[in-house]
Amino acid sequence: MPDILTTPHLNLPLPHPANSLAEDVLRIRDAFSALDQKIAGLDALLASDDLNLDTLQELVAAIKRERGDLDQAAAQLLEHKNAVNARMAEHDARLTNLAALACAGL
C-alpha cells in the first residue's frame, strides 16, 4: 500500500519517498490530468463571451479594489461597537446602583 500525500489546496496526489516509482507514476499522471482539467476550465472562462461572466468579473474586480475601504469601515464599526458596549456597561452599573438605592428606600 503506497503512502498517500496530497497538495493542500487542490488535493492533488504527490509522490512519496517511501513509495516505489511504479506506485507513484500513476499518481503523478493523475495529478497532471487534474491540473490540465483545471487550466482548461480557466482558459474557457477567459475566452468566454458571456456578458454575465464579464459583469461578475467586473464586480469581483471592484470589490477587490474597494477591499481596503471595506476593511477600514469594518475597523471603524468595531471601534463604535466597543464604545457603545463600554457606555452600556456604564449605564448598567448606574442602573444597578439606582436599583440598590430604590430597594433600600432611598
C-alpha positions in Angstrom: 0.0 0.0 0.0 1.6 3.3 -1.0 2.0 6.2 1.4 -0.6 8.9 0.3 0.4 12.6 0.1 -1.7 15.3 -1.5 -1.4 19.0 -2.1 -3.2 21.2 0.4 -5.4 23.3 -2.0 -6.4 21.0 -4.9 -5.8 17.7 -3.1 -3.6 16.5 -6.0 -1.7 13.3 -5.5 2.0 13.8 -4.6 4.8 11.2 -4.8 6.2 9.9 -1.5 9.8 8.9 -0.9 8.8 5.6 0.6 6.7 4.6 -2.5 8.1 2.8 -5.5 8.1 4.5 -8.8 5.5 2.0 -10.1 3.2 3.2 -7.3 3.8 6.9 -7.7 3.9 7.1 -11.5 0.1 6.7 -11.8 -0.5 9.2 -9.0 1.7 11.7 -10.8 -0.2 11.1 -14.0 -3.5 11.7 -12.1 -2.1 15.0 -10.8 -1.1 16.2 -14.3 -4.6 15.2 -15.6 -6.3 17.1 -12.8 -4.1 20.2 -13.4 -4.9 20.0 -17.1 -8.6 20.0 -16.4 -8.4 23.0 -14.0 -6.4 25.0 -16.5 -8.8 24.1 -19.3 -11.6 25.4 -17.2 -9.8 28.7 -16.5 -9.0 29.0 -20.2 -12.6 28.5 -21.1 -13.6 31.3 -18.6 -11.0 33.7 -20.0 -12.1 33.1 -23.6 -15.8 33.3 -22.8 -18.0 36.0 -24.4 -20.7 35.6 -21.7 -21.9 39.1 -20.7 -23.0 37.9 -17.3 -19.5 36.5 -16.7 -18.0 39.8 -17.7 -20.3 41.6 -15.2 -19.4 39.2 -12.4 -15.7 39.6 -13.2 -16.1 43.4 -13.1 -17.9 43.1 -9.7 -15.2 41.0 -8.3 -12.6 43.4 -9.5 -14.4 46.4 -8.0 -14.8 44.6 -4.7 -11.1 43.8 -4.6 -10.3 47.4 -5.4 -12.6 48.6 -2.6 -11.4 46.0 -0.1 -9.2 48.5 1.7 -12.1 50.8 2.3 -14.3 47.9 3.4 -11.6 46.8 5.9 -11.3 50.4 7.2 -15.1 50.7 7.6 -15.2 47.3 9.4 -12.5 48.6 11.8 -14.5 51.8 12.4 -17.6 49.8 13.1 -15.7 47.6 15.6 -14.5 50.8 17.4 -18.0 52.2 17.5 -19.3 48.8 18.8 -16.7 48.8 21.5 -17.6 52.3 22.5 -21.3 51.6 22.6 -20.6 48.4 24.7 -18.5 50.5 27.1 -21.2 53.1 27.5 -23.8 50.3 28.0 -21.7 48.9 30.8 -21.5 52.3 32.5 -25.3 52.6 32.2 -25.8 49.1 33.6 -23.6 50.0 36.6 -25.6 53.1 37.2 -28.9 51.2 36.9 -27.6 48.6 39.4 -26.7 51.4 41.8 -30.1 53.0 41.3 -31.9 49.7 41.8 -30.0 49.1 45.0 -30.9 52.6 46.3 -34.6 52.1 45.3 -34.6 48.7 47.2 -33.2 50.4 50.2 -35.9 53.0 50.1 -33.6 55.9 49.3 
